Amino acid sequence: MAHSTERRRFDSLEQEAYLNLWRTYDSLKSLEDELFAPIGISPQQYNALRLLKAALPGTLTVQGLGGRLISRAPDMTRMLDRLEDRGWIRRQRRADNRRVVDVAISENGLALLKQLGPGVRDCHHRQLGHLAPQQLQQLVALLEQARSALEPEQTDAQG
């Protein structure tokens, strides 16, 4: 009966699930922070570089990139300024519409992703490698289902 006693700590099963997601996210994020902090890059910046690499040989507009990010970037311009200052991206205004800015990953950005690749794979293995492939597939399906009612249809570029 310990479970029913424990259940009373939460207002609802939904709250228990949500708080477990939050706690899990915090645990997973701490491993990610260990990887990125020494390089001085945020997970959001890493994800932007990854998305720009996937767009090669093309570019993404600032708005297109923002729409593909896993979490919302409150200040895309500032984030892109930091990436550009470090030489990891290039931005260019379109001649036919100066309001539209195209963003591309630079050679330095590609080199950084290559450098980070083994560490990122190791980080993901440390985060979730203890789960069997079938469990991971179930987890992915459940998380997608939980999000489906909360966000608009998204492209598969986020994966």
C-alpha positions as CSV (number, residue, x, y, z in Angstrom):
1,M,0.0,0.0,0.0
2,A,3.0,2.3,0.0
3,H,2.2,3.4,-3.5
4,S,-1.3,4.7,-2.6
5,T,0.3,6.5,0.4
6,E,2.9,7.9,-2.0
7,R,0.2,8.9,-4.5
8,R,-1.3,11.2,-1.9
9,R,1.8,13.4,-2.1
10,F,0.4,14.5,-5.5
11,D,-2.8,16.3,-6.3
12,S,-3.4,14.0,-9.3
13,L,-1.8,11.3,-11.5
14,E,-1.1,14.0,-14.1
15,Q,0.8,16.0,-11.5
16,E,2.9,13.0,-10.6
17,A,3.7,12.3,-14.2
18,Y,4.6,15.9,-14.9
19,L,6.8,16.2,-11.8
20,N,8.5,13.0,-12.8
21,L,9.2,14.4,-16.3
22,W,10.6,17.6,-14.8
23,R,12.9,15.7,-12.4
24,T,14.0,13.4,-15.2
25,Y,14.7,16.4,-17.5
26,D,16.8,18.0,-14.7
27,S,18.9,14.8,-14.3
28,L,19.4,14.5,-18.1
29,K,20.2,18.2,-18.5
30,S,23.0,18.0,-15.8
31,L,24.9,15.5,-18.0
32,E,24.4,17.8,-21.1
33,D,25.6,20.8,-19.1
34,E,28.8,18.9,-18.2
35,L,29.5,18.4,-21.9
36,F,28.7,21.9,-23.2
37,A,29.8,24.2,-20.4
38,P,33.6,23.8,-20.9
39,I,33.1,24.8,-24.6
40,G,30.9,27.8,-23.7
41,I,28.0,26.7,-25.8
42,S,24.4,26.2,-24.6
43,P,22.3,23.2,-25.6
44,Q,20.1,25.7,-27.5
45,Q,23.1,26.9,-29.5
46,Y,24.2,23.4,-30.2
47,N,20.8,22.5,-31.4
48,A,20.8,25.5,-33.7
49,L,24.1,24.5,-35.2
50,R,22.8,20.9,-35.7
51,L,19.7,22.2,-37.5
52,L,21.8,24.5,-39.7
53,K,24.1,21.5,-40.6
54,A,21.0,19.5,-41.6
55,A,19.9,22.3,-43.9
56,L,23.1,22.2,-45.9
57,P,23.8,23.0,-48.6
58,G,21.0,25.5,-48.0
59,T,20.3,28.0,-45.3
60,L,17.4,28.6,-42.9
61,T,15.8,31.9,-42.2
62,V,15.9,33.2,-38.6
63,Q,12.2,32.5,-38.4
64,G,12.6,29.0,-39.9
65,L,15.4,28.2,-37.5
66,G,13.4,29.5,-34.5
67,G,10.5,27.3,-35.5
68,R,12.6,24.2,-35.5
69,L,14.4,24.7,-32.2
70,I,13.4,22.2,-29.5
71,S,12.7,25.0,-26.9
72,R,11.7,28.5,-27.7
73,A,14.6,31.0,-27.9
74,P,13.3,34.2,-26.3
75,D,16.0,36.3,-28.1
76,M,17.0,34.6,-31.3
77,T,19.0,37.7,-32.4
78,R,21.2,37.5,-29.3
79,M,21.7,33.8,-29.6
80,L,22.7,34.2,-33.3
81,D,25.0,37.1,-32.4
82,R,26.9,34.8,-30.0
83,L,27.2,32.1,-32.6
84,E,28.4,34.6,-35.2
85,D,30.9,36.2,-32.8
86,R,32.4,32.8,-32.3
87,G,32.6,32.2,-36.0
88,W,30.2,29.3,-36.0
89,I,27.5,30.8,-38.3
90,R,27.1,33.3,-41.1
91,R,24.0,35.6,-41.6
92,Q,23.0,37.4,-44.7
93,R,20.1,39.7,-45.5
94,R,18.3,38.8,-48.7
95,A,18.7,41.4,-51.4
96,D,15.1,41.1,-52.5
97,N,13.7,41.4,-49.0
98,R,16.0,43.0,-46.4
99,R,13.7,41.9,-43.6
100,V,14.6,38.3,-44.2
101,V,17.9,37.0,-42.8
102,D,19.3,33.7,-44.0
103,V,21.5,31.8,-41.6
104,A,24.1,29.2,-42.5
105,I,26.6,27.1,-40.5
106,S,30.2,28.0,-41.1
107,E,33.2,25.7,-41.6
108,N,34.1,26.5,-38.0
109,G,30.6,25.5,-36.9
110,L,30.9,22.2,-38.8
111,A,34.3,21.6,-37.2
112,L,32.8,22.2,-33.7
113,L,29.9,19.7,-34.4
114,K,32.5,17.1,-35.5
115,Q,34.5,17.8,-32.3
116,L,31.4,17.5,-30.1
117,G,30.0,14.4,-31.9
118,P,31.7,11.7,-29.8
119,G,30.9,13.5,-26.6
120,V,27.3,14.0,-27.5
121,R,26.8,10.4,-28.4
122,D,28.5,9.4,-25.1
123,C,26.2,11.8,-23.2
124,H,23.1,10.4,-24.8
125,H,24.3,6.9,-23.9
126,R,24.9,7.9,-20.3
127,Q,21.5,9.6,-20.2
128,L,19.4,6.7,-21.7
129,G,21.7,3.8,-22.7
130,H,20.4,1.8,-19.8
131,L,17.0,1.5,-21.5
132,A,16.4,-1.3,-24.1
133,P,15.6,-0.3,-27.7
134,Q,12.0,-1.3,-27.2
135,Q,11.7,0.8,-24.0
136,L,13.2,3.8,-25.9
137,Q,10.7,3.4,-28.7
138,Q,7.9,3.3,-26.2
139,L,9.2,6.4,-24.4
140,V,9.5,8.3,-27.7
141,A,5.9,7.3,-28.6
142,L,4.5,8.3,-25.2
143,L,6.4,11.7,-25.2
144,E,5.2,12.4,-28.7
145,Q,1.6,11.6,-27.7
146,A,1.9,13.8,-24.6
147,R,3.1,16.7,-26.7
148,S,0.7,16.2,-29.6
149,A,-2.3,18.0,-28.0
150,L,-0.1,20.9,-26.8
151,E,1.9,22.1,-29.8
152,P,1.2,22.6,-33.5
153,E,2.3,20.1,-36.0
154,Q,6.1,20.2,-36.3
155,T,8.7,19.0,-38.8
156,D,10.8,16.0,-38.2
157,A,13.9,18.2,-38.2
158,Q,13.8,18.4,-34.4
159,G,14.8,14.8,-33.7
